[in-house]
Each structure stands twice: as structure tokens, then as C-alpha cells.
Amino acid sequence: MNIFLTEIWKLINEMGPYLLLGFLIAAILKFYVSDARIKKIAGKNNIASDIKLSLLGIPLPLCSCGVIPTGISLFKSGASKSATTSFFISTPQTGIDSIAVTYSLINLPFALLRPIVAFFTAILGGIFVRQFTKNEQISSKKSCSKNVQSTTEKVSLKSALRYAFIDFFDDISKWLVIGIMLAGLITVIIPDNFFENYIGNDYLEMFIVLIASIPLYVCATGSVPIAAALMLKGLSPGAALVLLMAGPATNMASITLIKKVLGNNTMLAYLLSISVGAFFFGILINNFMPESWFYLKFDNQHHVHLLPHWLEFGSAIVFIALLISSFYRIYFKKIIGIVTKNNDQTLKTNSTLQYHNLNKISMLKIREFKIEGMTCNQCKMDVEKEIEQIEGISNVSIDLSNGTACIEGNTFSINEIETTVNNMGYKYLGENF
């Protein structure tokens, strides 16, 4: 258990700075880049959108966990599934920092090859997603951002931070924890010398490295010294490239979140494109490229640690505090809500009710309605905002855990509530008695 907890702490230390950076970028995208612009750039389900988000992701210094909030934010703002998947694939494989470290520890050809491989693998991922989700494309995608902004909204720093570290963080905190726990467990199970046991057969090397790398967490920069050290022990350059691709591009946290947000078919397309791309370029390097391109500058005493320890430690503490705060809001307040539900029912019973069956006009002060299809805090905020615009409604409070909307007001039309909810792409289920 101590070893497991130690590995979890190491993972959080390594992931913390990049996760926090990812949430900040998500906030910037949400509040300073309009949904209309994102839809225009990457909303179409075609290769052009894939190319744009692939190129956007390549220079960003985000790991496979840090890319999660940014990618999901793009998807919720209108980016297509294929373009979002391309972003998920290209971004964590490389970045300006990892390219520099690859040049430092391995050589220039390998450093130049990484972004090229990331780009083509990302495009392949977009193609696979379109093939795997053909039936899904028939129905319109339910976007969490129903009201597309025509212009960029000016908001305060406080609002941006609240969106990033409260509303958005709450949406994926549970799945992040599940992914981190699984990654920690796998790290404990797989020994440090695992890859060394399979050196010698190029194809077996690549296969074993691929299978072992997919669930593990390693950032694009951190993967470089690992790959270089294994190459010194005899690992082929192709297998090293597989590690540099699959290691940073995937881990259990990202796989879990992609499955939840984009669906099983997209997740399978995501994993298949990385696997096929890794094998293809690994074989290309081993058999068709000059061996002299892949000599090593690295030695066993050369270690890379770009981020200072105080930054990693501080980010880990902040991340844990955010998790505790999120779980308090999601689960502890839910328990409190169950305890106080009887009081709410009493208040509803005592409220003045004048209901006209023909026109469905209500004089009830507080009423509760069931709505199906809301999956995140952005959905919640959008629905609340739209319902509050209905004449006679003064306040709307939605509980995502049970899909209910508590509506306060004087005289309002229930028909109009139903129409508003259904027009947004959700399903109005009637009053919750």
C-alpha cells in the first residue's frame, strides 16, 4: 500500500503543473475565444478541421492529462469529434519543450521527426473517428454550449478561474481520480526493467513497448530520457519512437475521460490510430531510415528535470486541494440535499398554487421539473440561463445528480419551459412531484 501511495504522489507531482495549465487554457478558450469561432475553425466533421486542431496542439506544452480539460473544452464549444480526437493525439506527443530535450539527449533527426509523426498520427485519428462514428453523425451532436456566442465576451479573471477550477473541474474530477488510481496501480505492477527483457526482436520490442506504454503516464519531455536510456541498452530506434508516441499520448486518465465524453467508438479509434501510427513509423525508422540518424548524445549520468521541485510540489498540493473541494461540493452537499429535501417538499406544499389546465399557467412560487440529458456543469449553466429568460421566472437551480430543475417565480408558462428545454437538445420529462 505504501508503494502504491508513493506512486500516486509521484504521478500527481508530475501531472500537477500540466493539469493546472490545461484547466487555465480551457478557461481562456471558453471565455476569450467565442464558441462561434471554434465552430467555424473546427466544427466541421472533415479533415480540414482535423489539420487545424492538430497543428494547434503540436507546440502546446501539455501532457496527456493536461490536454484533457483543453480538449474537452474545445469539444463542448463546438469542435467536431474527429478534430477533438486529433487534438488529443497531437498535443501530448510533443511540444516545444520536449522537442528541445529530444535534440539535447538524442539528436536533431529524432527531434524533427516527433512533431511530424504526431501530426500524421493525429490526422489518422480523425479519419478513424469519422469511420467509427458514422452512425453517430446521423443525429446532430448534443453540444454543451447551446448558445453560440457571436462575439468574444469580456469577463473578469475571477469568472474565468471559477469556470476552470470549480465548474469544469467538478465535471471530470471523479474520472481523473479513477484514471490516476489505475495508472498508479499499473506503475506498481510493471517492473522498472520490464522493457529490457524484450530487447532483440524489433517487432516484439515495439509490440511490448506499445502495450505497456498505453496505460502508463509519462509526459512528452519525461519520456525522452527513458527512451534514450533504453536505446543505450539495445532498444531499437523504432521501439523507442513507439515509447515516445504511445507513452505521452495515452494513459488511463485520458482513456477514461475520452470514453466518458466522446464515447466508446471514439475511444477505440483514438487508441487504434496511435497503435497503427506507432507501428508504422517504428517500422519505417528501423528499416528505411539511415542508422546514423539515430545516434545518441545521451549518457547514463544525463538527467532531465525541466520543472523545479517546488513548482511540482506546489501544483500537487493545489491539485489535491481542488479535488477535496470538488468532492465536497459533489458528494457532501448531495448528502445535505437529501436531508433537506423534506423541507423543500414542505415549502412546495405550502406555496400558493393556481393551475389552469388549458393554458398550463402556474401561480406556484416554487416547482420542480425533471430534465434528461444534462451531463456537466456547462449544460447546467446553459439550461438555467435559458429558463431564467422566460417571463415570470425569477430563479432556476438545477441539481445535476438527479436531473431536476427547481424553478421560482410568480406566473410562468410550463409549456414555454418544455419548449425551451427541448429546443436546446435536452428532454423535458414533466413535473417532479
SVG drawing of the C-alpha trace seen along z (x, -y; Angstrom):
<svg xmlns="http://www.w3.org/2000/svg" viewBox="-58 -43 85 54">
<polyline fill="none" stroke="black" stroke-width="0.4" points="0.0,0.0 2.9,-2.4 4.4,-1.8 1.1,-2.4 0.5,-5.7 4.1,-6.7 3.5,-6.1 0.2,-8.1 2.0,-11.0 4.8,-10.9 2.1,-10.9 0.3,-13.9 3.7,-15.7 4.5,-15.1 1.0,-15.8 0.0,-18.7 1.6,-21.6 0.4,-20.4 -3.1,-19.7 -3.4,-23.2 -2.1,-24.7 -4.6,-22.7 -7.5,-24.0 -6.3,-27.6 -6.1,-27.1 -9.6,-25.7 -10.8,-28.8 -9.1,-31.1 -10.7,-29.2 -14.1,-29.3 -14.2,-33.0 -11.9,-34.7 -12.4,-32.6 -16.1,-32.6 -17.9,-29.3 -18.8,-30.6 -15.2,-31.0 -14.3,-27.5 -17.2,-26.1 -16.1,-27.9 -12.5,-26.7 -13.0,-23.1 -16.8,-22.4 -17.0,-20.6 -16.5,-16.8 -13.8,-16.9 -10.0,-16.6 -9.6,-20.4 -10.8,-20.7 -8.5,-17.8 -5.5,-19.5 -6.2,-22.8 -6.5,-21.4 -3.6,-19.0 -1.4,-22.0 -2.7,-23.9 -1.8,-21.1 1.7,-20.3 3.6,-23.2 1.5,-23.3 3.4,-22.0 0.5,-19.8 0.8,-16.2 -1.8,-13.5 -3.6,-14.6 -3.1,-18.4 -4.7,-18.1 -7.9,-16.6 -9.5,-19.8 -8.4,-21.8 -9.7,-19.2 -13.0,-18.7 -13.5,-22.5 -12.9,-22.6 -15.4,-19.8 -18.1,-21.5 -17.5,-24.7 -18.4,-23.1 -15.3,-21.3 -16.1,-18.0 -15.3,-14.7 -12.7,-13.9 -11.0,-17.3 -11.1,-17.0 -9.5,-13.5 -6.8,-14.8 -6.0,-17.5 -5.9,-14.8 -3.4,-12.8 -1.0,-15.5 -0.8,-17.7 0.7,-15.3 3.1,-13.6 5.2,-16.7 5.7,-20.3 8.4,-23.0 9.9,-21.7 10.0,-18.1 11.4,-18.8 14.3,-20.7 15.0,-17.9 14.9,-15.3 17.5,-17.3 19.6,-17.6 19.5,-13.9 19.1,-12.0 19.7,-14.0 18.3,-16.5 16.6,-14.0 14.7,-12.4 13.7,-15.8 12.4,-16.8 10.6,-13.5 8.5,-13.7 6.2,-16.6 5.9,-15.1 4.8,-11.8 2.4,-13.5 0.8,-15.4 0.2,-12.4 -1.0,-10.2 -3.5,-12.9 -4.8,-13.1 -5.1,-9.3 -7.1,-9.5 -9.5,-11.9 -10.1,-9.6 -10.7,-6.7 -13.1,-8.6 -15.2,-9.5 -15.3,-5.9 -16.0,-4.5 -18.8,-7.1 -20.7,-7.1 -24.0,-6.2 -23.5,-8.8 -23.1,-11.5 -26.6,-11.0 -28.1,-12.7 -26.9,-16.1 -24.3,-16.3 -25.6,-17.5 -23.3,-20.3 -22.9,-21.5 -22.7,-25.0 -26.1,-25.6 -26.0,-29.4 -23.2,-30.1 -21.7,-33.5 -21.2,-35.7 -18.6,-37.8 -15.9,-37.3 -17.3,-38.1 -15.3,-40.2 -15.3,-38.5 -13.4,-39.0 -10.4,-37.0 -12.5,-35.7 -15.1,-34.3 -12.5,-32.6 -10.9,-31.0 -14.2,-29.9 -15.1,-28.2 -11.7,-26.4 -11.3,-25.3 -14.9,-24.8 -17.5,-24.3 -15.3,-22.5 -13.1,-20.8 -16.2,-19.2 -17.3,-17.7 -14.2,-15.5 -12.7,-15.2 -14.2,-11.8 -12.8,-10.4 -9.4,-12.0 -9.2,-10.2 -10.2,-6.9 -7.6,-7.3 -4.8,-8.3 -5.5,-5.4 -5.4,-2.9 -2.2,-4.5 -0.6,-4.2 -1.6,-0.6 -0.2,0.3 3.1,-1.5 3.4,0.6 2.6,3.9 5.0,3.3 8.7,3.5 11.3,0.9 13.3,3.4 10.2,4.6 11.2,3.3 14.8,4.7 13.6,8.3 12.3,8.0 15.3,6.3 16.5,8.1 13.4,8.6 12.4,5.4 8.7,6.2 8.3,7.9 10.0,4.8 7.6,2.4 4.6,4.6 5.6,5.0 6.5,1.3 3.2,0.3 1.1,2.5 2.9,1.4 3.0,-2.3 -0.7,-2.9 -2.0,-2.8 1.1,-4.4 1.5,-8.1 4.7,-9.7 4.9,-13.3 6.4,-14.0 9.5,-15.5 9.9,-12.9 9.7,-10.1 12.9,-11.2 15.5,-10.1 13.6,-6.8 13.7,-6.2 17.4,-7.2 18.4,-5.0 16.6,-2.0 18.3,-2.7 21.7,-2.6 20.7,0.9 19.9,2.0 16.3,1.0 15.8,0.3 15.1,-3.3 11.7,-2.3 10.6,-0.8 12.0,-4.0 9.7,-6.1 6.8,-3.9 7.5,-4.7 7.8,-8.5 4.5,-8.3 2.2,-6.0 3.7,-6.9 2.9,-10.6 -0.3,-10.3 -2.2,-7.9 -2.7,-6.9 -5.6,-5.5 -6.8,-9.0 -7.1,-10.3 -8.6,-7.0 -11.2,-7.1 -12.2,-10.7 -12.3,-10.3 -14.6,-7.3 -16.9,-9.3 -17.1,-12.4 -16.6,-11.3 -17.9,-7.7 -16.6,-4.1 -16.3,-4.3 -14.1,-7.5 -12.0,-6.0 -11.4,-2.9 -10.5,-5.0 -8.2,-7.1 -6.3,-4.0 -6.2,-2.3 -4.8,-5.3 -2.0,-5.7 -1.2,-2.0 -1.2,-1.8 0.8,-5.1 3.4,-4.0 3.9,-0.6 4.1,-2.2 6.7,-4.9 8.6,-2.4 9.0,0.0 9.8,-3.0 12.7,-4.1 14.1,-0.6 14.1,0.5 14.1,-2.5 16.0,-5.3 19.8,-5.7 21.0,-4.2 23.4,-7.2 20.4,-9.5 19.7,-7.9 23.0,-8.1 22.8,-9.2 24.1,-12.2 22.8,-10.7 24.8,-9.1 23.7,-7.4 24.6,-10.4 22.5,-12.8 19.1,-13.5 16.4,-16.0 14.1,-17.7 12.7,-20.9 10.3,-21.9 11.7,-22.9 10.7,-20.7 8.9,-23.5 6.6,-24.0 5.7,-20.3 5.2,-20.1 3.1,-23.2 1.0,-22.2 0.4,-18.8 -0.9,-20.4 -3.1,-22.7 -4.5,-19.8 -5.3,-17.7 -7.0,-20.7 -9.1,-21.2 -10.0,-17.5 -11.1,-17.7 -13.1,-20.8 -14.7,-19.2 -15.7,-16.0 -17.1,-18.1 -19.3,-20.1 -20.4,-17.0 -21.0,-14.4 -21.2,-16.1 -23.6,-18.7 -25.6,-15.9 -26.0,-14.2 -27.0,-17.6 -29.5,-17.9 -31.1,-14.6 -31.5,-15.7 -33.1,-19.0 -35.3,-17.6 -38.2,-17.2 -38.1,-20.9 -38.2,-21.7 -41.2,-19.5 -43.0,-21.2 -42.2,-24.6 -43.7,-23.5 -46.8,-22.1 -47.4,-25.4 -46.8,-27.5 -49.8,-29.2 -51.0,-27.1 -53.3,-28.3 -53.1,-26.0 -55.1,-26.4 -55.2,-23.0 -56.0,-24.5 -53.2,-27.1 -50.9,-25.4 -50.3,-28.6 -49.0,-28.3 -49.0,-30.7 -46.8,-28.3 -43.9,-30.0 -41.5,-27.0 -41.9,-24.0 -39.5,-21.2 -39.2,-19.6 -37.3,-16.7 -34.9,-17.2 -32.9,-14.5 -29.6,-14.8 -27.6,-17.2 -24.2,-15.8 -21.9,-18.6 -21.9,-22.0 -21.8,-23.7 -25.1,-22.0 -26.5,-23.1 -25.4,-26.7 -26.8,-26.9 -30.2,-25.5 -30.5,-27.7 -29.7,-30.8 -32.3,-29.9 -35.1,-29.1 -34.5,-32.3 -35.2,-34.3 -38.8,-33.0 -41.3,-35.7 -42.3,-35.3 -39.3,-33.2 -37.0,-34.8 -34.6,-31.9 -33.6,-28.5 -31.5,-26.0 -30.5,-22.7 -29.3,-19.6 -27.2,-17.5 -27.1,-14.5 -30.9,-13.8 -31.6,-15.9 -34.1,-18.2 -34.7,-22.0 -36.1,-23.9 -37.9,-27.0 -39.1,-30.0 -41.4,-32.7 -44.8,-34.2 -46.7,-33.4 -44.9,-31.4 -45.8,-29.1 -44.9,-25.4 -45.4,-24.9 -42.7,-27.5 -40.3,-25.7 -40.9,-22.4 -40.3,-24.1 -37.2,-25.8 -35.6,-22.7 -36.5,-20.5 -35.2,-23.1 -31.8,-23.1 -31.5,-19.4 -32.4,-18.1 -35.6,-16.2 -38.3,-17.7 -39.9,-14.9 -42.5,-16.9 -43.0,-18.0 -41.3,-16.1 -43.9,-15.5"/>
</svg>
